[in-house]
Amino acid sequence: MVRLQQVLSDAIHGMTFEELALHPQGKWSAAEILEHLNLTYIGTIKNLERCLAAGKSGGFFPRGRESPEKVRPRGTPPEQVKTEVIENIARMDDVISRCEAQFVPRGPIADHPVLGPLTAAEWRGFHITHGKHHARQILRLRSSRKIIE
């Protein structure tokens, strides 16, 4: 997960809060992309913590799939989400490790709402792939001359 933190940190490196908030019409800003990722990390943390509390495990998004409502950006300020997203990757990695230690080795640790039961390695892989996908979007926003409010 350190790799994921680095990919996202590199993608937003040097961007001002104003730049994070800019976006082409009808598209998410870099801050909104970070907020979306942060909400997925918080959701994973909560899901896995429920599994740990219950003492039992729960058991590649298709291209173009819309984000579920609960992980769509809600307007968190760029300065807040820029910090929280990196912190929540570390929190998420910790809870994945705790599930991995508590539950059947290499077995599913929790259900993903779309993908179904995932192992610790699959949760990490999902979030790394998902994060890299969105980091590429942020990099395209940075290099685009079409960024407007």
Buried (B, 14 or more C-beta within 10 A) or exposed (E): BEEBBEBBBEBBEEBEEEBBBBBBEEBBBBBBBBBBBBBBBBBBBEBBBEBBEEEEBBEEBEEEEEEEEEBEBEEBEBEBBBEBBBEBBEBBBEBBBBBBEEBEEEEBBBBBEEEEBBBBEBBBEBBBEBBBBBBEBBBBBBEEEEBEE
